[in-house]
Amino acid sequence: MALRVALGLPKWTPNIVLMKIAGQEVLSEKIKRLAAQFLIRQLANGVHSPIYDQNCKPSIKLIKRDEVMLANLVTELDTSTDHIIAFPDTLISRSNFCEIFLSNFSFQNKAHPAFLIKDLFEEVVYKEIQDYHIIATDASKSHSFTSIAGISNLQSFVYRIHPINSIFTAEALAICQALDELSVIDKNLLLLTDSYSVLQALKCLTIKSPKVIHRLAGKILVRKNFHQKISLVWTPGHSLIHWNEKADLRAKTVTESHPLLEWIAYEDIISRYQTISLQNTNHSFQNSKYQESIGDIPAMLALTPWLKNRREDIIIARLLTRMIITPALLHRFGLYNNPRCQICNRDNNIEHIILFCSKYSNHRSILCAKLNFDLQLCSSLKVFFFKTSFQISGILGFFFNL
């Protein structure tokens, strides 16, 4: 009911049409997703979750249905619950455990041309950070692989990671892996990354930060306990800085033969399943009888930038769903006696009004001129919307002129 009020659609709007234009999940699918989300979140919270006791053992037992749901979810992901990135046992509540440089150096200005950024970086390295062991990391995401890479003067690594991990998670995991594999004991560490968002999240660490950021903070703190000074520096991507370019190249050249790191972020699992749930709404609509008569419907959120007020929202929502009030629609639900157009003697529905009715021929000419389009090419409203690519301003102008 709330969606109908929000969109201004009448109560007889079919549920699947309502969900499609609202860009919402079917309620049954959403309930399943939220249940799975709760279970995965508790697993990701680790020993800090109330489902674990003081001995880090589960303090509750799932009912059979939830056990099956969780098992199916993990099987679909081709992973195990042990590989979900969890909170470290000891949470870090402070953000001053390392130095993070986001805009302190002259080369950290994307407005500079690439060659200047490269020269400024080399100057900073020569003058200010000669005593550091430099490590560069990068991540890549393509249709085939999601990968991470890291390099130093001594060695390097390349790994595949679970494909549903976001590029944000991948960049953070690359830094985690670099701290494990590329660190040296007797030198301070300087880590270079082109992921501004990861460093910003680390700098603003809170209990609500992504689990992978807490994992990264924990690894940095371990290195700090070895009395190492650790500095993380943001470097503009694709700016000819050879450290970044080498790490980027290695990440992009990953193949099936490279080893797989099975870590997977809780946040990415949730995002994945929300996407799947929304796709199920689209599939349900496409398989319904309304797809044939109405055609594809964009979500209202996609049209919002072109709509100025609620009046326009309601007109477009009703128009796309064919629920704008006309004599034919009212007659269909027993609310009007005559469904026929008094001039054309055809069903007086919205398709007839826009495309065929002689009463509105002048308004139709103005619409054609505005859209630079010939309405005679359209045999139906479905074809009209498809060919005009939902040009909102012209369609609204037509209705306001009626």
C-alpha positions as CSV (number, residue, x, y, z in Angstrom):
1,M,0.0,0.0,0.0
2,A,2.9,2.4,0.8
3,L,4.4,1.9,-2.6
4,R,1.0,2.7,-4.3
5,V,0.7,5.9,-2.3
6,A,4.3,6.9,-2.9
7,L,4.0,6.4,-6.7
8,G,0.4,7.7,-6.9
9,L,-0.8,4.5,-8.5
10,P,-4.4,3.2,-8.0
11,K,-5.1,0.1,-5.9
12,W,-5.8,-2.1,-8.9
13,T,-2.2,-1.8,-10.2
14,P,-0.9,-5.4,-10.4
15,N,1.7,-6.2,-7.7
16,I,4.4,-7.3,-10.1
17,V,4.0,-4.1,-12.2
18,L,4.2,-2.0,-9.0
19,M,7.4,-3.8,-7.9
20,K,9.0,-3.3,-11.3
21,I,8.4,0.4,-11.6
22,A,9.3,1.0,-7.9
23,G,12.6,-1.0,-8.4
24,Q,11.8,-3.1,-5.3
25,E,12.2,-6.7,-4.4
26,V,9.2,-9.1,-4.2
27,L,8.4,-9.3,-0.5
28,S,8.9,-13.0,-0.2
29,E,12.3,-12.7,-1.8
30,K,13.2,-9.8,0.4
31,I,12.3,-11.7,3.6
32,K,14.6,-14.6,2.5
33,R,17.4,-12.2,1.7
34,L,17.1,-10.4,5.1
35,A,17.2,-13.7,6.9
36,A,20.3,-14.8,5.1
37,Q,21.8,-11.3,5.6
38,F,21.3,-11.6,9.4
39,L,23.0,-15.0,9.5
40,I,26.0,-13.9,7.4
41,R,26.4,-10.7,9.5
42,Q,26.6,-12.8,12.7
43,L,29.2,-15.0,11.1
44,A,31.2,-11.9,10.0
45,N,31.0,-10.4,13.5
46,G,32.8,-13.5,14.7
47,V,33.4,-13.6,18.5
48,H,31.7,-10.3,18.9
49,S,28.4,-11.8,17.8
50,P,25.9,-12.9,20.4
51,I,25.6,-16.2,18.7
52,Y,29.1,-17.1,20.1
53,D,29.8,-17.8,23.7
54,Q,33.0,-16.9,25.7
55,N,34.8,-19.9,24.3
56,C,34.1,-18.8,20.7
57,K,31.7,-21.6,20.2
58,P,28.1,-21.2,18.8
59,S,25.7,-20.6,21.7
60,I,22.6,-21.2,19.5
61,K,21.5,-24.0,17.2
62,L,19.9,-23.1,13.9
63,I,16.6,-24.8,13.0
64,K,16.8,-27.2,10.1
65,R,15.3,-24.7,7.6
66,D,17.9,-22.0,8.4
67,E,20.7,-24.6,8.3
68,V,19.6,-25.6,4.8
69,M,19.3,-22.0,3.7
70,L,22.8,-21.1,4.9
71,A,24.3,-24.2,3.4
72,N,22.7,-23.5,0.0
73,L,23.8,-19.9,0.1
74,V,27.4,-20.9,0.8
75,T,27.3,-23.6,-1.9
76,E,26.0,-21.0,-4.4
77,L,29.0,-18.8,-3.6
78,D,31.4,-21.7,-4.0
79,T,33.0,-20.9,-0.7
80,S,32.8,-21.7,3.0
81,T,31.8,-19.8,6.1
82,D,35.4,-19.9,7.2
83,H,36.4,-17.6,4.3
84,I,34.0,-14.8,5.1
85,I,36.1,-11.9,6.3
86,A,35.3,-11.4,10.0
87,F,36.0,-8.8,12.7
88,P,39.5,-9.4,14.3
89,D,39.3,-10.8,17.8
90,T,40.5,-7.4,19.2
91,L,38.7,-4.4,17.7
92,I,40.8,-1.3,17.0
93,S,38.9,1.9,18.0
94,R,41.6,4.4,17.2
95,S,42.8,5.6,13.8
96,N,46.3,6.9,14.6
97,F,48.1,3.5,14.4
98,C,49.7,4.5,11.1
99,E,50.4,7.5,8.9
100,I,48.0,8.0,6.0
101,F,48.8,10.6,3.4
102,L,46.0,11.5,1.1
103,S,46.8,15.1,0.0
104,N,50.1,16.0,1.9
105,F,52.4,15.8,-1.1
106,S,52.6,17.8,-4.2
107,F,52.2,14.8,-6.5
108,Q,48.8,14.0,-5.0
109,N,47.0,16.4,-7.3
110,K,45.1,14.8,-10.2
111,A,44.9,18.1,-11.9
112,H,48.6,17.9,-12.7
113,P,49.6,16.3,-16.0
114,A,50.9,12.7,-15.7
115,F,54.5,13.6,-16.4
116,L,54.5,16.2,-13.7
117,I,53.0,13.8,-11.1
118,K,55.7,11.3,-12.0
119,D,58.5,13.9,-11.6
120,L,57.1,15.2,-8.3
121,F,56.7,11.7,-6.9
122,E,60.3,10.9,-7.7
123,E,61.4,14.1,-6.1
124,V,59.5,13.3,-2.9
125,V,61.0,9.8,-2.8
126,Y,64.5,11.1,-3.2
127,K,64.2,13.9,-0.6
128,E,61.8,12.6,2.1
129,I,61.4,8.8,2.1
130,Q,64.7,7.2,1.2
131,D,64.8,5.1,4.3
132,Y,61.5,3.3,3.6
133,H,61.0,-0.1,2.0
134,I,58.5,0.7,-0.8
135,I,55.6,-1.6,-1.6
136,A,53.0,-0.9,-4.3
137,T,49.6,-2.7,-4.5
138,D,46.8,-2.7,-7.0
139,A,43.6,-4.7,-7.9
140,S,41.8,-5.4,-11.1
141,K,38.2,-6.6,-11.8
142,S,37.1,-7.8,-15.2
143,H,34.4,-10.2,-16.5
144,S,36.9,-13.1,-16.2
145,F,38.8,-12.4,-12.9
146,T,39.1,-10.3,-9.8
147,S,42.7,-10.1,-8.8
148,I,45.2,-8.4,-6.6
149,A,48.9,-7.7,-7.0
150,G,51.8,-6.3,-5.0
151,I,55.4,-5.5,-5.8
152,S,58.6,-4.4,-4.0
153,N,62.2,-4.3,-4.9
154,L,62.7,-7.8,-3.6
155,Q,59.6,-9.8,-4.6
156,S,56.0,-9.6,-5.8
157,F,52.7,-11.6,-5.8
158,V,49.6,-12.0,-7.9
159,Y,46.4,-13.7,-6.7
160,R,42.9,-14.3,-8.0
161,I,40.2,-13.6,-5.4
162,H,36.5,-14.5,-5.2
163,P,34.8,-12.8,-8.2
164,I,32.0,-11.2,-6.2
165,N,34.4,-9.1,-4.2
166,S,34.2,-5.4,-5.1
167,I,37.2,-3.5,-6.3
168,F,37.2,-1.7,-2.9
169,T,37.5,-5.1,-1.1
170,A,40.1,-6.2,-3.6
171,E,42.3,-3.1,-3.0
172,A,42.1,-3.5,0.7
173,L,43.0,-7.2,0.5
174,A,45.9,-6.3,-1.8
175,I,47.4,-4.2,1.0
176,C,46.7,-6.9,3.6
177,Q,48.5,-9.5,1.5
178,A,51.4,-7.1,0.9
179,L,51.9,-6.6,4.6
180,D,52.0,-10.4,5.0
181,E,54.3,-11.3,2.0
182,L,56.3,-8.2,1.1
183,S,57.3,-6.7,4.5
184,V,60.8,-6.7,5.7
185,I,61.7,-6.7,9.4
186,D,64.5,-4.2,9.6
187,K,62.9,-1.2,7.6
188,N,60.0,1.1,7.9
189,L,57.3,0.4,5.3
190,L,55.8,2.7,2.7
191,L,52.8,1.3,0.9
192,L,51.5,2.9,-2.3
193,T,48.0,2.5,-3.5
194,D,45.7,4.3,-5.9
195,S,42.6,3.5,-3.9
196,Y,41.7,6.7,-2.2
197,S,38.5,5.2,-0.8
198,V,40.3,2.4,1.1
199,L,42.7,4.9,2.7
200,Q,39.9,7.3,3.6
201,A,38.0,4.4,5.2
202,L,41.1,3.4,7.2
203,K,41.7,6.9,8.3
204,C,38.0,7.2,9.5
205,L,37.9,3.8,11.1
206,T,34.8,3.1,13.3
207,I,33.0,0.0,14.5
208,K,30.7,0.4,11.4
209,S,33.6,0.3,8.9
210,P,33.7,-2.6,6.5
211,K,35.2,-5.8,7.9
212,V,38.0,-5.8,5.4
213,I,39.1,-2.4,6.7
214,H,39.2,-3.8,10.3
215,R,41.2,-6.7,9.0
216,L,43.7,-4.3,7.4
217,A,43.9,-2.2,10.6
218,G,44.7,-5.4,12.5
219,K,47.5,-6.4,10.2
220,I,49.0,-2.9,10.4
221,L,48.9,-3.0,14.2
222,V,50.7,-6.3,14.2
223,R,53.5,-4.8,12.1
224,K,53.6,-1.8,14.4
225,N,54.2,-4.1,17.3
226,F,57.5,-5.0,15.6
227,H,58.5,-1.3,16.0
228,Q,58.0,-0.6,12.4
229,K,56.8,2.7,11.1
230,I,54.1,2.2,8.5
231,S,53.0,4.9,6.1
232,L,50.2,4.5,3.5
233,V,50.3,7.0,0.6
234,W,47.7,7.6,-2.1
235,T,49.1,7.9,-5.6
236,P,47.0,9.0,-8.5
237,G,46.3,6.1,-10.8
238,H,47.7,5.9,-14.4
239,S,50.1,8.8,-13.7
240,L,53.3,7.1,-15.0
241,I,54.5,6.3,-11.5
242,H,56.5,3.2,-12.2
243,W,55.5,1.4,-8.9
244,N,51.8,1.8,-9.7
245,E,52.2,0.9,-13.3
246,K,54.0,-2.3,-12.5
247,A,51.5,-3.4,-9.9
248,D,48.6,-2.5,-12.2
249,L,50.1,-4.5,-15.1
250,R,50.6,-7.5,-12.8
251,A,47.0,-7.4,-11.5
252,K,45.6,-7.3,-15.1
253,T,47.7,-10.2,-16.4
254,V,46.2,-12.7,-13.9
255,T,45.3,-16.1,-15.4
256,E,43.5,-19.2,-14.2
257,S,46.9,-20.7,-13.2
258,H,47.5,-18.1,-10.5
259,P,46.6,-19.1,-6.9
260,L,43.2,-18.2,-5.5
261,L,42.7,-16.4,-2.2
262,E,39.2,-17.4,-1.0
263,W,38.5,-14.5,1.3
264,I,35.1,-12.9,0.6
265,A,33.6,-9.8,2.1
266,Y,30.3,-9.9,4.0
267,E,29.3,-6.6,2.4
268,D,29.8,-7.9,-1.1
269,I,27.8,-11.0,-0.3
270,I,24.9,-8.9,0.8
271,S,25.2,-6.6,-2.2
272,R,25.3,-9.6,-4.5
273,Y,22.1,-11.1,-3.1
274,Q,20.3,-7.8,-3.2
275,T,21.1,-7.6,-6.9
276,I,19.9,-11.1,-7.5
277,S,16.7,-10.4,-5.6
278,L,16.0,-7.3,-7.8
279,Q,16.8,-9.4,-10.9
280,N,14.2,-11.9,-9.8
281,T,11.6,-9.1,-9.8
282,N,12.6,-8.2,-13.4
283,H,12.4,-11.8,-14.4
284,S,9.0,-12.2,-12.8
285,F,7.8,-9.2,-14.7
286,Q,9.3,-10.4,-18.0
287,N,7.6,-13.7,-17.6
288,S,4.2,-12.2,-16.8
289,K,1.4,-11.3,-19.2
290,Y,2.1,-7.6,-18.5
291,Q,5.4,-7.6,-20.4
292,E,3.7,-8.2,-23.7
293,S,1.1,-5.4,-23.3
294,I,3.2,-2.8,-21.4
295,G,6.7,-3.5,-22.5
296,D,9.8,-2.9,-20.4
297,I,9.4,-0.4,-17.6
298,P,12.3,1.6,-16.2
299,A,12.4,2.1,-12.4
300,M,11.2,5.5,-11.3
301,L,14.5,6.2,-9.6
302,A,16.2,6.2,-13.1
303,L,13.8,8.9,-14.3
304,T,13.9,11.1,-11.2
305,P,16.6,13.5,-12.5
306,W,14.1,14.6,-15.3
307,L,11.1,15.0,-13.0
308,K,10.6,18.3,-11.2
309,N,7.8,17.5,-8.7
310,R,5.4,14.9,-7.4
311,R,2.7,15.8,-10.0
312,E,5.1,14.8,-12.7
313,D,6.2,11.7,-10.8
314,I,2.6,10.5,-10.7
315,I,1.8,11.3,-14.3
316,I,4.8,9.3,-15.6
317,A,4.3,6.4,-13.2
318,R,0.6,6.1,-14.3
319,L,1.5,6.5,-17.9
320,L,4.2,3.9,-17.9
321,T,2.0,1.4,-16.1
322,R,-1.1,2.3,-18.3
323,M,-2.9,3.3,-15.1
324,I,-3.5,6.9,-15.9
325,I,-7.3,7.6,-15.5
326,T,-9.2,7.3,-18.8
327,P,-12.8,6.3,-19.6
328,A,-11.7,2.9,-20.9
329,L,-9.8,2.1,-17.6
330,L,-12.6,3.2,-15.4
331,H,-15.1,1.1,-17.4
332,R,-12.8,-1.9,-17.0
333,F,-13.3,-1.7,-13.3
334,G,-17.0,-0.9,-13.5
335,L,-16.6,2.8,-12.6
336,Y,-17.7,4.3,-15.9
337,N,-20.5,3.5,-18.3
338,N,-19.0,4.3,-21.7
339,P,-15.4,3.2,-22.6
340,R,-15.6,4.5,-26.2
341,C,-14.2,7.8,-27.6
342,Q,-17.2,10.0,-28.6
343,I,-15.3,11.3,-31.7
344,C,-13.5,8.2,-33.0
345,N,-15.7,5.4,-31.5
346,R,-12.7,3.5,-30.3
347,D,-11.7,2.4,-26.8
348,N,-10.8,5.7,-25.1
349,N,-7.6,4.5,-23.4
350,I,-4.2,6.2,-23.0
351,E,-2.9,4.6,-26.2
352,H,-5.8,6.0,-28.2
353,I,-5.3,9.5,-26.7
354,I,-1.6,9.8,-27.4
355,L,-1.4,8.0,-30.8
356,F,-4.7,8.1,-32.6
357,C,-7.5,10.4,-31.3
358,S,-8.3,13.2,-33.8
359,K,-9.4,15.5,-31.0
360,Y,-5.7,15.8,-29.9
361,S,-4.1,16.0,-33.4
362,N,-2.8,19.6,-32.8
363,H,-1.2,18.5,-29.5
364,R,0.2,15.4,-31.2
365,S,1.8,17.6,-33.9
366,I,3.6,19.7,-31.1
367,L,4.8,16.5,-29.5
368,C,6.2,15.1,-32.8
369,A,8.0,18.4,-33.4
370,K,9.5,18.4,-29.9
371,L,10.6,14.8,-30.1
372,N,11.6,15.1,-33.8
373,F,9.7,11.9,-34.4
374,D,6.8,10.6,-36.6
375,L,4.1,9.0,-34.5
376,Q,2.8,7.2,-37.6
377,L,5.7,4.8,-37.1
378,C,4.2,3.7,-33.8
379,S,1.5,1.0,-33.9
380,S,1.2,0.9,-30.1
381,L,2.2,2.8,-26.9
382,K,4.8,0.1,-26.2
383,V,6.5,0.9,-29.5
384,F,6.2,4.6,-28.9
385,F,8.0,4.5,-25.6
386,F,10.7,2.2,-27.1
387,K,11.4,4.3,-30.1
388,T,11.4,7.6,-28.2
389,S,13.5,6.3,-25.3
390,F,11.2,7.6,-22.7
391,Q,11.8,11.3,-23.5
392,I,10.1,12.6,-20.4
393,S,9.9,16.4,-21.1
394,G,8.1,15.9,-24.4
395,I,5.6,13.5,-23.0
396,L,4.9,15.7,-20.0
397,G,4.4,18.7,-22.2
398,F,1.8,16.8,-24.2
399,F,-0.2,16.1,-21.1
400,F,0.0,19.6,-19.7
401,N,-1.2,21.0,-23.0
402,L,-4.3,18.8,-23.0
